[in-house]
Amino acid sequence: MAVADLTWPEAGDLGNGGALLAVPVGSTEQHGPHLPLSTDTDMAVALCAGLADRCPDALVAPPVAYGASGEHSGFPGTLSIGQAALELLIVELCRSATDTFDRIVLVNGHGGNVEPLRRAVTLLRSESRDIRLFLPRYAGDAHAGRTETSLQLSLSPDRVRIERARPGDTRPLADVLPQLRAGGIKAVSANGILGDPTGATAAEGERLLTDLVSQLFEQVRQWWPEPVERIRP
């Protein structure tokens, strides 16, 4: 269930009933010439929706669609707010959200968000707020390659320009990190891709999405093992 669809009394009832708030945190950044700028946000939203399908006391917040994407500067359409702004945004958002919800899980869809999210969670937990951070883990290429292309094909194939998919820099991420850190993605890949999106399939993306939702569900169950029955509006 989406928080944005509720009225304030309904949100209050669910919060009092122990509902968990899942917050998708993504980015608006280039994902090669074939994937939409919203790719990271789309994945975070899909994970939260999958959690809500399996966990009856989970509600999905509107996504945070801007992240720390400075490494993608130089590619049109990338909208980055930087690490400091993202950290502050998450801190203030969660401070507000804990007025209603005792438990919050931040579900991250973009690697560049990790450090500011970790700092925000550390601060929030020092304030005795029950905030957790989920970082999806999977094997695959680093950015806009086969892995993310397969995921997006499973989520919204009509938004994938698969005919434009071309290999980018296919070296292991560890080999390109020094150059990437010094000059951003553009310094190592002219088309913005780290990996090879050719051969991506919706079936592969669906299998990966199912695995990631299971990862998230198991983490949530470990963090909050007690059963909670959601009060429906």
DRENPA-3360 file (N, C-alpha, C; in nm, 2 decimals, always signed):
BEGIN
1 = MAVADLTW = +0.08/-0.12/+0.00/+0.00/+0.00/+0.00/+0.09/+0.12/+0.00 ~ +0.05/+0.22/-0.08/+0.13/+0.35/-0.09/+0.08/+0.45/+0.01 ~ +0.17/+0.51/+0.09/+0.14/+0.61/+0.18/+0.07/+0.73/+0.12 ~ +0.11/+0.76/+0.00/+0.05/+0.88/-0.07/-0.10/+0.86/-0.10 ~ -0.15/+0.74/-0.10/-0.29/+0.71/-0.13/-0.38/+0.73/+0.00 ~ -0.32/+0.74/+0.12/-0.39/+0.75/+0.24/-0.43/+0.89/+0.28 ~ -0.53/+0.90/+0.36/-0.56/+1.02/+0.43/-0.48/+1.02/+0.56 ~ -0.48/+1.14/+0.63/-0.40/+1.14/+0.75/-0.46/+1.06/+0.86;
9 = PEAGDLGN = -0.59/+1.05/+0.88/-0.64/+0.95/+0.98/-0.60/+0.81/+0.95 ~ -0.61/+0.77/+0.83/-0.57/+0.63/+0.79/-0.42/+0.61/+0.82 ~ -0.34/+0.71/+0.78/-0.19/+0.69/+0.81/-0.17/+0.68/+0.96 ~ -0.24/+0.76/+1.04/-0.23/+0.75/+1.18/-0.27/+0.62/+1.24 ~ -0.38/+0.56/+1.19/-0.42/+0.43/+1.23/-0.31/+0.32/+1.20 ~ -0.26/+0.33/+1.08/-0.16/+0.23/+1.04/-0.03/+0.25/+1.12 ~ +0.01/+0.38/+1.15/+0.13/+0.40/+1.23/+0.11/+0.35/+1.37 ~ -0.01/+0.37/+1.43/-0.04/+0.33/+1.56/-0.04/+0.17/+1.57;
17 = GGALLAVP = -0.07/+0.11/+1.45/-0.08/-0.03/+1.45/+0.06/-0.10/+1.42 ~ +0.16/-0.02/+1.42/+0.30/-0.07/+1.40/+0.34/-0.09/+1.26 ~ +0.28/-0.02/+1.17/+0.32/-0.03/+1.03/+0.47/+0.01/+1.01 ~ +0.54/-0.06/+0.91/+0.67/-0.03/+0.87/+0.67/+0.06/+0.75 ~ +0.75/+0.17/+0.75/+0.76/+0.25/+0.63/+0.88/+0.22/+0.55 ~ +0.86/+0.18/+0.42/+0.97/+0.15/+0.33/+0.99/+0.27/+0.24 ~ +1.11/+0.33/+0.24/+1.13/+0.45/+0.16/+1.23/+0.42/+0.04 ~ +1.18/+0.42/-0.08/+1.27/+0.40/-0.20/+1.36/+0.52/-0.22;
25 = VGSTEQHG = +1.49/+0.50/-0.23/+1.59/+0.61/-0.25/+1.66/+0.57/-0.38 ~ +1.65/+0.66/-0.48/+1.71/+0.63/-0.61/+1.79/+0.75/-0.66 ~ +1.78/+0.77/-0.79/+1.85/+0.88/-0.85/+1.78/+0.92/-0.98 ~ +1.82/+1.03/-1.04/+1.78/+1.07/-1.17/+1.91/+1.09/-1.25 ~ +1.96/+0.99/-1.32/+2.09/+1.00/-1.38/+2.10/+0.92/-1.51 ~ +2.19/+0.95/-1.59/+2.21/+0.88/-1.72/+2.23/+0.73/-1.70 ~ +2.17/+0.65/-1.78/+2.19/+0.51/-1.78/+2.21/+0.46/-1.93 ~ +2.31/+0.52/-1.99/+2.34/+0.49/-2.13/+2.23/+0.55/-2.22;
33 = PHLPLSTD = +2.24/+0.52/-2.35/+2.15/+0.58/-2.45/+2.02/+0.50/-2.46 ~ +2.01/+0.39/-2.38/+1.89/+0.30/-2.39/+1.80/+0.29/-2.27 ~ +1.84/+0.33/-2.15/+1.76/+0.32/-2.03/+1.72/+0.45/-1.98 ~ +1.60/+0.46/-1.92/+1.55/+0.59/-1.87/+1.63/+0.64/-1.75 ~ +1.63/+0.77/-1.73/+1.70/+0.83/-1.62/+1.65/+0.79/-1.49 ~ +1.53/+0.73/-1.48/+1.47/+0.69/-1.35/+1.51/+0.55/-1.31 ~ +1.60/+0.48/-1.38/+1.63/+0.34/-1.36/+1.65/+0.30/-1.22 ~ +1.74/+0.38/-1.15/+1.77/+0.34/-1.01/+1.65/+0.36/-0.92;
41 = TDMAVALC = +1.57/+0.47/-0.95/+1.45/+0.49/-0.87/+1.35/+0.38/-0.89 ~ +1.34/+0.34/-1.02/+1.24/+0.24/-1.05/+1.27/+0.11/-0.98 ~ +1.40/+0.07/-0.97/+1.44/-0.05/-0.90/+1.40/-0.04/-0.75 ~ +1.44/+0.07/-0.69/+1.41/+0.09/-0.55/+1.26/+0.08/-0.52 ~ +1.18/+0.15/-0.61/+1.03/+0.14/-0.59/+0.98/+0.00/-0.60 ~ +1.04/-0.08/-0.70/+0.99/-0.21/-0.72/+1.03/-0.30/-0.60 ~ +1.14/-0.28/-0.54/+1.18/-0.36/-0.42/+1.08/-0.33/-0.31 ~ +1.05/-0.20/-0.29/+0.96/-0.17/-0.18/+0.82/-0.22/-0.21;
49 = AGLADRCP = +0.77/-0.22/-0.33/+0.64/-0.28/-0.37/+0.64/-0.43/-0.34 ~ +0.75/-0.49/-0.38/+0.76/-0.64/-0.36/+0.76/-0.67/-0.21 ~ +0.83/-0.59/-0.13/+0.82/-0.61/+0.02/+0.68/-0.59/+0.07 ~ +0.61/-0.49/+0.02/+0.47/-0.47/+0.07/+0.38/-0.58/+0.03 ~ +0.41/-0.65/-0.08/+0.33/-0.76/-0.13/+0.35/-0.88/-0.03 ~ +0.47/-0.89/+0.02/+0.50/-1.01/+0.11/+0.49/-0.98/+0.26 ~ +0.49/-0.85/+0.29/+0.49/-0.81/+0.43/+0.37/-0.73/+0.46 ~ +0.27/-0.78/+0.53/+0.14/-0.71/+0.54/+0.15/-0.58/+0.62;
57 = DALVAPPV = +0.26/-0.56/+0.70/+0.26/-0.43/+0.78/+0.35/-0.33/+0.71 ~ +0.39/-0.35/+0.58/+0.48/-0.25/+0.52/+0.40/-0.16/+0.43 ~ +0.43/-0.03/+0.44/+0.38/+0.07/+0.36/+0.49/+0.13/+0.27 ~ +0.46/+0.18/+0.15/+0.56/+0.23/+0.06/+0.55/+0.39/+0.05 ~ +0.66/+0.45/+0.09/+0.66/+0.60/+0.08/+0.68/+0.65/-0.06 ~ +0.65/+0.77/-0.10/+0.69/+0.82/-0.23/+0.84/+0.82/-0.24 ~ +0.89/+0.79/-0.36/+1.04/+0.78/-0.37/+1.12/+0.91/-0.36 ~ +1.24/+0.89/-0.31/+1.34/+1.00/-0.32/+1.41/+0.98/-0.45;
65 = AYGASGEH = +1.38/+1.07/-0.55/+1.42/+1.04/-0.69/+1.55/+1.12/-0.72 ~ +1.60/+1.19/-0.63/+1.73/+1.26/-0.66/+1.83/+1.21/-0.56 ~ +1.95/+1.18/-0.61/+2.06/+1.13/-0.53/+2.19/+1.20/-0.55 ~ +2.30/+1.13/-0.50/+2.43/+1.18/-0.52/+2.49/+1.12/-0.65 ~ +2.48/+1.19/-0.76/+2.52/+1.13/-0.89/+2.62/+1.21/-0.96 ~ +2.71/+1.27/-0.88/+2.81/+1.36/-0.94/+2.90/+1.29/-1.04 ~ +2.92/+1.16/-1.03/+3.01/+1.09/-1.12/+2.95/+1.08/-1.26 ~ +2.82/+1.12/-1.27/+2.75/+1.12/-1.40/+2.74/+1.25/-1.46;
73 = SGFPGTLS = +2.81/+1.35/-1.41/+2.80/+1.49/-1.46/+2.86/+1.49/-1.60 ~ +2.81/+1.57/-1.69/+2.85/+1.58/-1.83/+2.76/+1.50/-1.92 ~ +2.67/+1.42/-1.86/+2.57/+1.35/-1.94/+2.43/+1.43/-1.92 ~ +2.37/+1.47/-2.03/+2.25/+1.55/-2.02/+2.14/+1.47/-1.95 ~ +2.06/+1.54/-1.87/+1.95/+1.48/-1.79/+1.98/+1.44/-1.65 ~ +2.11/+1.42/-1.62/+2.15/+1.38/-1.48/+2.12/+1.50/-1.39 ~ +2.04/+1.47/-1.28/+2.00/+1.57/-1.18/+2.05/+1.52/-1.05 ~ +2.16/+1.57/-1.00/+2.23/+1.53/-0.88/+2.22/+1.64/-0.77;
81 = IGQAALEL = +2.19/+1.60/-0.65/+2.18/+1.69/-0.54/+2.31/+1.68/-0.45 ~ +2.39/+1.59/-0.47/+2.52/+1.57/-0.40/+2.50/+1.50/-0.27 ~ +2.61/+1.46/-0.21/+2.61/+1.38/-0.09/+2.55/+1.46/+0.04 ~ +2.60/+1.58/+0.06/+2.56/+1.65/+0.17/+2.41/+1.68/+0.17 ~ +2.35/+1.72/+0.06/+2.21/+1.75/+0.05/+2.13/+1.62/+0.07 ~ +2.18/+1.51/+0.01/+2.10/+1.38/+0.02/+2.10/+1.34/+0.17 ~ +2.21/+1.35/+0.24/+2.22/+1.31/+0.38/+2.12/+1.40/+0.46 ~ +2.12/+1.53/+0.44/+2.03/+1.62/+0.51/+1.89/+1.58/+0.48;
89 = LIVELCRS = +1.86/+1.56/+0.35/+1.72/+1.53/+0.31/+1.67/+1.40/+0.39 ~ +1.75/+1.30/+0.39/+1.71/+1.17/+0.45/+1.70/+1.19/+0.60 ~ +1.79/+1.27/+0.66/+1.78/+1.29/+0.81/+1.64/+1.36/+0.84 ~ +1.61/+1.47/+0.77/+1.49/+1.54/+0.80/+1.37/+1.47/+0.76 ~ +1.37/+1.39/+0.65/+1.26/+1.31/+0.61/+1.23/+1.21/+0.72 ~ +1.33/+1.14/+0.77/+1.31/+1.03/+0.87/+1.27/+1.09/+1.00 ~ +1.32/+1.20/+1.04/+1.28/+1.27/+1.16/+1.13/+1.30/+1.16 ~ +1.08/+1.35/+1.04/+0.94/+1.37/+1.02/+0.86/+1.24/+1.02;
97 = ATDTFDRI = +0.91/+1.14/+0.95/+0.83/+1.02/+0.94/+0.82/+0.94/+1.07 ~ +0.92/+0.96/+1.16/+0.90/+0.89/+1.29/+0.80/+0.95/+1.38 ~ +0.74/+1.06/+1.34/+0.63/+1.11/+1.41/+0.51/+1.02/+1.40 ~ +0.51/+0.94/+1.29/+0.40/+0.85/+1.26/+0.44/+0.71/+1.26 ~ +0.55/+0.68/+1.21/+0.60/+0.54/+1.20/+0.72/+0.51/+1.28 ~ +0.71/+0.41/+1.36/+0.82/+0.37/+1.45/+0.94/+0.31/+1.38 ~ +0.91/+0.24/+1.27/+1.01/+0.16/+1.20/+1.02/+0.21/+1.05 ~ +1.14/+0.24/+1.01/+1.16/+0.28/+0.87/+1.28/+0.20/+0.81;
105 = VLVNGHGG = +1.26/+0.15/+0.69/+1.37/+0.09/+0.61/+1.39/+0.18/+0.49 ~ +1.51/+0.22/+0.47/+1.55/+0.29/+0.35/+1.60/+0.19/+0.25 ~ +1.55/+0.19/+0.13/+1.58/+0.09/+0.02/+1.66/+0.16/-0.09 ~ +1.78/+0.14/-0.10/+1.87/+0.22/-0.19/+1.88/+0.15/-0.33 ~ +1.87/+0.24/-0.43/+1.89/+0.19/-0.57/+2.01/+0.24/-0.64 ~ +2.09/+0.32/-0.58/+2.20/+0.38/-0.65/+2.33/+0.38/-0.56 ~ +2.44/+0.33/-0.62/+2.56/+0.31/-0.55/+2.62/+0.44/-0.49 ~ +2.60/+0.55/-0.56/+2.66/+0.67/-0.51/+2.59/+0.73/-0.39;
113 = NVEPLRRA = +2.47/+0.67/-0.35/+2.40/+0.72/-0.23/+2.45/+0.65/-0.11 ~ +2.53/+0.55/-0.12/+2.56/+0.46/+0.00/+2.62/+0.54/+0.11 ~ +2.72/+0.61/+0.09/+2.79/+0.68/+0.20/+2.70/+0.78/+0.27 ~ +2.64/+0.87/+0.20/+2.55/+0.97/+0.27/+2.43/+0.90/+0.34 ~ +2.38/+0.79/+0.29/+2.27/+0.71/+0.35/+2.33/+0.65/+0.48 ~ +2.45/+0.60/+0.48/+2.50/+0.54/+0.60/+2.52/+0.64/+0.71 ~ +2.57/+0.76/+0.67/+2.59/+0.87/+0.77/+2.46/+0.91/+0.82 ~ +2.36/+0.92/+0.74/+2.22/+0.96/+0.79/+2.17/+0.86/+0.88;
121 = VTLLRSES = +2.18/+0.73/+0.85/+2.13/+0.63/+0.94/+2.20/+0.63/+1.07 ~ +2.33/+0.65/+1.07/+2.41/+0.65/+1.20/+2.36/+0.77/+1.29 ~ +2.34/+0.88/+1.23/+2.29/+1.00/+1.31/+2.15/+0.97/+1.36 ~ +2.06/+0.92/+1.27/+1.92/+0.89/+1.32/+1.91/+0.79/+1.43 ~ +1.99/+0.69/+1.41/+1.99/+0.58/+1.52/+2.05/+0.63/+1.65 ~ +2.15/+0.73/+1.64/+2.20/+0.79/+1.76/+2.09/+0.87/+1.83 ~ +1.99/+0.91/+1.76/+1.87/+0.98/+1.82/+1.76/+0.88/+1.86 ~ +1.80/+0.76/+1.87/+1.70/+0.65/+1.91/+1.59/+0.63/+1.82;
129 = RDIRLFLP = +1.61/+0.65/+1.69/+1.51/+0.63/+1.59/+1.54/+0.49/+1.52 ~ +1.44/+0.41/+1.50/+1.46/+0.27/+1.45/+1.46/+0.28/+1.29 ~ +1.58/+0.31/+1.24/+1.60/+0.33/+1.09/+1.70/+0.22/+1.05 ~ +1.66/+0.16/+0.94/+1.76/+0.06/+0.88/+1.78/+0.09/+0.73 ~ +1.89/+0.04/+0.68/+1.93/+0.07/+0.54/+1.95/-0.07/+0.47 ~ +1.88/-0.08/+0.36/+1.89/-0.20/+0.28/+1.97/-0.17/+0.15 ~ +2.08/-0.24/+0.13/+2.16/-0.22/+0.01/+2.16/-0.35/-0.07 ~ +2.09/-0.35/-0.18/+2.08/-0.47/-0.27/+2.22/-0.52/-0.31;
137 = RYAGDAHA = +2.24/-0.65/-0.31/+2.36/-0.71/-0.35/+2.34/-0.81/-0.46 ~ +2.41/-0.80/-0.57/+2.40/-0.89/-0.68/+2.52/-0.89/-0.77 ~ +2.55/-1.00/-0.83/+2.66/-1.00/-0.93/+2.61/-0.94/-1.06 ~ +2.70/-0.89/-1.14/+2.67/-0.83/-1.27/+2.75/-0.71/-1.30 ~ +2.73/-0.65/-1.41/+2.81/-0.54/-1.45/+2.76/-0.41/-1.37 ~ +2.85/-0.31/-1.38/+2.83/-0.20/-1.28/+2.72/-0.10/-1.31 ~ +2.70/-0.06/-1.44/+2.61/+0.05/-1.46/+2.56/+0.04/-1.60 ~ +2.42/+0.02/-1.61/+2.35/+0.03/-1.74/+2.39/-0.08/-1.83;
145 = GRTETSLQ = +2.45/-0.19/-1.78/+2.48/-0.30/-1.86/+2.37/-0.41/-1.86 ~ +2.41/-0.53/-1.87/+2.31/-0.64/-1.88/+2.22/-0.65/-1.76 ~ +2.28/-0.63/-1.64/+2.20/-0.65/-1.52/+2.09/-0.55/-1.51 ~ +2.12/-0.42/-1.51/+2.02/-0.32/-1.50/+1.92/-0.32/-1.62 ~ +1.98/-0.35/-1.74/+1.89/-0.35/-1.86/+1.79/-0.47/-1.84 ~ +1.83/-0.58/-1.79/+1.74/-0.69/-1.77/+1.63/-0.65/-1.66 ~ +1.67/-0.59/-1.55/+1.58/-0.54/-1.45/+1.48/-0.45/-1.51 ~ +1.52/-0.35/-1.59/+1.43/-0.26/-1.65/+1.33/-0.32/-1.75;
153 = LSLSPDRV = +1.39/-0.42/-1.82/+1.30/-0.50/-1.92/+1.19/-0.57/-1.84 ~ +1.22/-0.62/-1.72/+1.12/-0.68/-1.64/+1.02/-0.59/-1.58 ~ +1.06/-0.46/-1.56/+0.97/-0.37/-1.50/+0.89/-0.29/-1.60 ~ +0.95/-0.24/-1.70/+0.88/-0.15/-1.80/+0.95/-0.16/-1.93 ~ +0.93/-0.27/-2.01/+1.00/-0.29/-2.13/+0.97/-0.18/-2.24 ~ +0.86/-0.12/-2.23/+0.82/-0.01/-2.32/+0.91/+0.11/-2.31 ~ +0.98/+0.12/-2.19/+1.07/+0.24/-2.17/+1.22/+0.21/-2.20 ~ +1.25/+0.09/-2.25/+1.38/+0.05/-2.28/+1.40/+0.06/-2.43;
161 = RIERARPG = +1.50/+0.14/-2.47/+1.53/+0.16/-2.62/+1.64/+0.05/-2.65 ~ +1.60/-0.07/-2.66/+1.69/-0.18/-2.67/+1.77/-0.17/-2.80 ~ +1.72/-0.11/-2.90/+1.79/-0.10/-3.03/+1.91/-0.01/-3.01 ~ +1.92/+0.07/-2.91/+2.03/+0.16/-2.89/+2.14/+0.10/-2.79 ~ +2.11/-0.01/-2.74/+2.20/-0.08/-2.64/+2.33/-0.12/-2.71 ~ +2.44/-0.07/-2.65/+2.58/-0.10/-2.71/+2.67/-0.13/-2.59 ~ +2.77/-0.21/-2.60/+2.87/-0.22/-2.49/+2.93/-0.09/-2.46 ~ +2.96/-0.08/-2.33/+3.04/+0.04/-2.28/+3.18/-0.01/-2.24;
169 = DTRPLADV = +3.23/+0.04/-2.13/+3.36/-0.01/-2.08/+3.33/-0.14/-2.01 ~ +3.39/-0.25/-2.06/+3.36/-0.38/-2.00/+3.46/-0.44/-1.91 ~ +3.56/-0.35/-1.87/+3.66/-0.39/-1.78/+3.60/-0.41/-1.64 ~ +3.66/-0.49/-1.55/+3.61/-0.50/-1.41/+3.61/-0.37/-1.34 ~ +3.52/-0.34/-1.26/+3.50/-0.21/-1.19/+3.63/-0.18/-1.12 ~ +3.69/-0.27/-1.06/+3.82/-0.24/-0.98/+3.92/-0.18/-1.07 ~ +3.93/-0.22/-1.20/+4.03/-0.17/-1.29/+4.00/-0.03/-1.33 ~ +3.88/+0.01/-1.33/+3.85/+0.15/-1.38/+3.82/+0.25/-1.27;
177 = LPQLRAGG = +3.82/+0.20/-1.14/+3.78/+0.29/-1.03/+3.87/+0.41/-1.02 ~ +4.01/+0.40/-1.03/+4.09/+0.52/-1.01/+4.06/+0.63/-1.11 ~ +4.04/+0.59/-1.24/+4.01/+0.68/-1.34/+3.87/+0.74/-1.33 ~ +3.78/+0.65/-1.28/+3.64/+0.69/-1.26/+3.63/+0.79/-1.15 ~ +3.70/+0.77/-1.04/+3.70/+0.86/-0.93/+3.76/+1.00/-0.97 ~ +3.86/+0.99/-1.05/+3.92/+1.12/-1.09/+3.84/+1.20/-1.19 ~ +3.77/+1.13/-1.28/+3.71/+1.20/-1.39/+3.56/+1.17/-1.42 ~ +3.50/+1.08/-1.33/+3.37/+1.04/-1.35/+3.35/+0.94/-1.46;
185 = IKAVSANG = +3.22/+0.90/-1.48/+3.19/+0.79/-1.58/+3.24/+0.83/-1.72 ~ +3.23/+0.96/-1.75/+3.26/+1.01/-1.89/+3.41/+0.98/-1.92 ~ +3.49/+0.98/-1.82/+3.63/+0.95/-1.84/+3.66/+0.81/-1.89 ~ +3.57/+0.72/-1.86/+3.60/+0.58/-1.89/+3.50/+0.52/-2.00 ~ +3.39/+0.59/-2.02/+3.28/+0.53/-2.11/+3.21/+0.65/-2.18 ~ +3.23/+0.66/-2.31/+3.17/+0.77/-2.38/+3.02/+0.75/-2.38 ~ +2.96/+0.63/-2.38/+2.82/+0.62/-2.38/+2.75/+0.60/-2.24 ~ +2.84/+0.61/-2.14/+2.79/+0.61/-2.00/+2.76/+0.47/-1.95;
193 = ILGDPTGA = +2.80/+0.36/-2.02/+2.77/+0.23/-1.98/+2.90/+0.16/-1.92 ~ +2.89/+0.10/-1.81/+3.00/+0.01/-1.76/+2.95/-0.13/-1.76 ~ +2.98/-0.20/-1.87/+2.93/-0.33/-1.89/+2.88/-0.35/-2.03 ~ +2.80/-0.45/-2.06/+2.75/-0.48/-2.19/+2.60/-0.52/-2.18 ~ +2.51/-0.43/-2.22/+2.37/-0.46/-2.21/+2.31/-0.55/-2.31 ~ +2.39/-0.58/-2.42/+2.34/-0.67/-2.52/+2.32/-0.81/-2.46 ~ +2.21/-0.87/-2.50/+2.17/-1.00/-2.45/+2.08/-1.00/-2.32 ~ +2.05/-0.88/-2.27/+1.97/-0.87/-2.16/+1.83/-0.92/-2.19;
201 = TAAEGERL = +1.76/-0.98/-2.09/+1.63/-1.03/-2.11/+1.54/-1.00/-1.99 ~ +1.41/-0.99/-2.01/+1.31/-0.96/-1.91/+1.31/-1.08/-1.81 ~ +1.33/-1.20/-1.86/+1.32/-1.32/-1.77/+1.44/-1.31/-1.67 ~ +1.56/-1.27/-1.72/+1.67/-1.26/-1.63/+1.65/-1.15/-1.52 ~ +1.59/-1.04/-1.57/+1.56/-0.94/-1.47/+1.45/-0.98/-1.37 ~ +1.35/-1.05/-1.41/+1.25/-1.10/-1.32/+1.31/-1.19/-1.21 ~ +1.40/-1.28/-1.25/+1.46/-1.37/-1.15/+1.55/-1.29/-1.05 ~ +1.62/-1.19/-1.10/+1.70/-1.11/-1.01/+1.61/-1.02/-0.92;
209 = LTDLVSQL = +1.50/-0.97/-0.97/+1.41/-0.89/-0.89/+1.35/-0.98/-0.78 ~ +1.31/-1.10/-0.81/+1.26/-1.19/-0.71/+1.36/-1.22/-0.60 ~ +1.48/-1.24/-0.64/+1.59/-1.26/-0.55/+1.61/-1.14/-0.45 ~ +1.61/-1.02/-0.51/+1.64/-0.90/-0.43/+1.52/-0.87/-0.34 ~ +1.40/-0.90/-0.38/+1.28/-0.88/-0.29/+1.30/-0.98/-0.17 ~ +1.34/-1.10/-0.20/+1.36/-1.20/-0.10/+1.47/-1.16/+0.00 ~ +1.58/-1.10/-0.05/+1.68/-1.04/+0.03/+1.62/-0.94/+0.13 ~ +1.55/-0.85/+0.07/+1.49/-0.74/+0.15/+1.39/-0.79/+0.25;
217 = FEQVRQWW = +1.31/-0.88/+0.21/+1.21/-0.94/+0.31/+1.28/-1.01/+0.42 ~ +1.39/-1.09/+0.39/+1.46/-1.16/+0.50/+1.53/-1.06/+0.59 ~ +1.58/-0.95/+0.54/+1.65/-0.85/+0.62/+1.54/-0.79/+0.72 ~ +1.43/-0.75/+0.66/+1.32/-0.69/+0.74/+1.28/-0.79/+0.85 ~ +1.27/-0.92/+0.82/+1.22/-1.02/+0.92/+1.33/-1.03/+1.03 ~ +1.46/-1.02/+0.99/+1.56/-1.03/+1.10/+1.56/-0.90/+1.18 ~ +1.54/-0.79/+1.12/+1.54/-0.66/+1.20/+1.42/-0.65/+1.29 ~ +1.30/-0.69/+1.24/+1.18/-0.68/+1.32/+1.10/-0.81/+1.32;
225 = PEPVERIR = +1.14/-0.91/+1.39/+1.09/-1.04/+1.38/+0.95/-1.06/+1.44 ~ +0.90/-0.97/+1.52/+0.77/-0.98/+1.58/+0.66/-0.96/+1.48 ~ +0.56/-1.05/+1.48/+0.45/-1.03/+1.38/+0.37/-0.91/+1.41 ~ +0.33/-0.83/+1.31/+0.25/-0.71/+1.33/+0.14/-0.72/+1.23 ~ +0.02/-0.70/+1.27/-0.10/-0.70/+1.18/-0.13/-0.56/+1.14 ~ -0.13/-0.53/+1.02/-0.16/-0.40/+0.97/-0.31/-0.37/+0.98 ~ -0.34/-0.25/+1.04/-0.48/-0.20/+1.04/-0.51/-0.14/+0.91 ~ -0.61/-0.19/+0.84/-0.64/-0.14/+0.71/-0.74/-0.03/+0.72;
233 = P = -0.72/+0.08/+0.64/-0.82/+0.19/+0.64/-0.96/+0.15/+0.59;
% end
